[in-house]
Amino acid sequence: MSTRAQSASGYRLRPAPRPRTQGRPASRVHWDKVGRVTLVIVLFLVLASYVGPSLKFFDAWRGSHTEHASLAQLRDLNAKLKARIATLDGSDAAERAARKQGLVALGERAYTIHGLGH
């Protein structure tokens, strides 16, 4: 029978087993299992190498939200300070601020009147 006839009738050709040499035992290492275990270990190491950068990225992302909140507060404070500057631009601004603190100009007398309040 030819090989074509053997394969057509359902026979499978198998390679002949290797002859063992005297004094040498058969290998007990299952290389397919060793390959799978090695692959799993390598995949675990690759995934573990992504953990540190992922945590740093998450911390940076969370920190950016905190910084945005503080930026909004600083912008509000800036707007209030600019409004205060606008009120202090007048020529009599220093005199008004001094009078609020109870200071009087030269030649003036300060009087305190009791009983006007509630």
Stockholm file with secondary structure:
# STOCKHOLM 1.0

chainA/1-118         MSTRAQSASGYRLRPAPRPRTQGRPASRVHWDKVGRVTLVIVLFLVLASYVGPSLKFFDAWRGSHTEHASLAQLRDLNAKLKARIATLDGSDAAERAARKQGLVALGERAYTIHGLGH
#=GR chainA/1-118 SS CCHHHHHHTTCCCCCCCCCCCTTCCCCCCCHHHHHHHHHHHHHHHHHHHHHHHHHHHHHHHHHHHHHHHHHHHHHHHHHHHHHHHHHTTSTTHHHHHHHHTTCCCTTCCCCCCCSCCC
#=GC SS_cons         CCHHHHHHTTCCCCCCCCCCCTTCCCCCCCHHHHHHHHHHHHHHHHHHHHHHHHHHHHHHHHHHHHHHHHHHHHHHHHHHHHHHHHHTTSTTHHHHHHHHTTCCCTTCCCCCCCSCCC
//
